[in-house]
Amino acid sequence: MNILIINGSPKKKGGASVFFSKILGFMLFPQKVMTKTIGISRNYENIFTDLKSVEIVIISVPLYVDGIPSHMIHFLQQMEQYCINNKCVFMLYVISNSGFIEGHQNQAHLEQYECWCERAGITWGGGLGIGGGVMLHVIFYVTLLLSIIQFVIGILINIFFAKLAVNSILVFSFTRSMMVWLFFSSGMLFYEFMLAWAIKKQKVIKNKYTRAMIPSFIFLIFADIFMALEALFHGKIIFSLYKKIDYTKNAE
Ligand SMILES: Cc1cc2nc3c(=O)[nH]c(=O)nc-3n(C[C@H](O)[C@H](O)[C@H](O)COP(=O)(O)O)c2cc1C
């Protein structure tokens, strides 16, 4: 069975959609899985050529303004035409991830792909809506980094001091970090596993919804801190936001 995973995030590198599609790709083992990225190039030829030869297509895509991101709408319009002209017969599954914590935020988004399938004559396989996508993605890398640091410190202590008691505490912290990540991500891992199982059996499933396993009021605190830091590091420096803009210059 040939499977194509399409990453629908406009981000050049990384991103939550890529993260979730990698986990699914891992769970689909030993099936042959190809992965392609749409980006914002508007050149989809290298993706379309594979559509004729695959049985399954999975789109992993972020939720933008409660619906399909605009670059994705362009892609779907082109893909619809290609599928009709070339009589494509694959099944489509979609993973939609959102910034907000509730998985059901993705409901309308998944239904839009279902409607697209009807229009393009493609079989809708089912969808998975993941709430708190950014958090699950970031927590994974933070936990991984902490675990590696703890592991390296453990080895160094072992080499230089051989203090076994301290060492076992570090091994415990490492295991604890991994367990915390597994707990936060348990819903996502479980439903991705179910999706992988359905894909392998080529079964149509009902849309499923899951989230980061954290109470919403705690999520809000961390999400606010994270967004403020993101804005500071990736956005404009705070003082430049108060700069006076010369609009007459732009109009010329
Ligand atoms: C323009 C824009 C609109 C968004 N709209 C929503 C939204 O309506 N609801 C929501 O929960 N998250 C929204 N988000 C957050 C993204 O869905 C979230 O950050 C997602 O994990 C990004 O996935 P990516 O890293 O694969 O691009 C929006 C993000 C952007 C940039």
The ligand as an SDF file (V2000), in Angstrom:
LIG
                    3D

 31 33  0  0  0  0  0  0  0  0999 V2000
   -3.0800   33.1200   10.9530 C   0  0  0  0  0  0  0  0  0  0  0  0
   -3.3440   32.1250   12.0660 C   0  0  0  0  0  0  0  0  0  0  0  0
   -4.6380   31.8220   12.4350 C   0  0  0  0  0  0  0  0  0  0  0  0
   -4.8900   30.9000   13.4660 C   0  0  0  0  0  0  0  0  0  0  0  0
   -6.1680   30.6440   13.8320 N   0  0  0  0  0  0  0  0  0  0  0  0
   -6.4120   29.7680   14.8410 C   0  0  0  0  0  0  0  0  0  0  0  0
   -7.7670   29.4970   15.2440 C   0  0  0  0  0  0  0  0  0  0  0  0
   -8.7320   30.0090   14.7090 O   0  0  0  0  0  0  0  0  0  0  0  0
   -7.9480   28.6360   16.2640 N   0  0  0  0  0  0  0  0  0  0  0  0
   -6.9050   28.0070   16.9150 C   0  0  0  0  0  0  0  0  0  0  0  0
   -7.1370   27.2330   17.8250 O   0  0  0  0  0  0  0  0  0  0  0  0
   -5.6190   28.2490   16.5250 N   0  0  0  0  0  0  0  0  0  0  0  0
   -5.3480   29.0980   15.5210 C   0  0  0  0  0  0  0  0  0  0  0  0
   -4.0540   29.3400   15.1270 N   0  0  0  0  0  0  0  0  0  0  0  0
   -2.9620   28.5980   15.7690 C   0  0  0  0  0  0  0  0  0  0  0  0
   -2.4710   27.4360   14.9040 C   0  0  0  0  0  0  0  0  0  0  0  0
   -3.5180   26.5680   14.5500 O   0  0  0  0  0  0  0  0  0  0  0  0
   -1.4380   26.6310   15.7260 C   0  0  0  0  0  0  0  0  0  0  0  0
   -0.3970   27.4850   16.0810 O   0  0  0  0  0  0  0  0  0  0  0  0
   -0.8860   25.4240   14.9740 C   0  0  0  0  0  0  0  0  0  0  0  0
   -0.3450   24.5260   15.9330 O   0  0  0  0  0  0  0  0  0  0  0  0
    0.1980   25.7920   13.9650 C   0  0  0  0  0  0  0  0  0  0  0  0
    0.6160   24.6150   13.3080 O   0  0  0  0  0  0  0  0  0  0  0  0
    1.9910   24.5790   12.4640 P   0  0  0  0  0  0  0  0  0  0  0  0
    3.1110   24.7660   13.4660 O   0  0  0  0  0  0  0  0  0  0  0  0
    2.0120   23.2450   11.8310 O   0  0  0  0  0  0  0  0  0  0  0  0
    1.9370   25.7050   11.4580 O   0  0  0  0  0  0  0  0  0  0  0  0
   -3.7910   30.2640   14.1270 C   0  0  0  0  0  0  0  0  0  0  0  0
   -2.4840   30.5790   13.7300 C   0  0  0  0  0  0  0  0  0  0  0  0
   -2.2490   31.4880   12.7250 C   0  0  0  0  0  0  0  0  0  0  0  0
   -0.8220   31.8080   12.3230 C   0  0  0  0  0  0  0  0  0  0  0  0
  1  2  1  0
  2  3  1  0
  2 30  2  0
  3  4  2  0
  4  5  1  0
  4 28  1  0
  5  6  2  0
  6  7  1  0
  6 13  1  0
  7  8  2  0
  7  9  1  0
  9 10  1  0
 10 11  2  0
 10 12  1  0
 12 13  2  0
 13 14  1  0
 14 15  1  0
 14 28  1  0
 15 16  1  0
 16 17  1  0
 16 18  1  0
 18 19  1  0
 18 20  1  0
 20 21  1  0
 20 22  1  0
 22 23  1  0
 23 24  1  0
 24 25  2  0
 24 26  1  0
 24 27  1  0
 28 29  2  0
 29 30  1  0
 30 31  1  0
M  END
$$$$
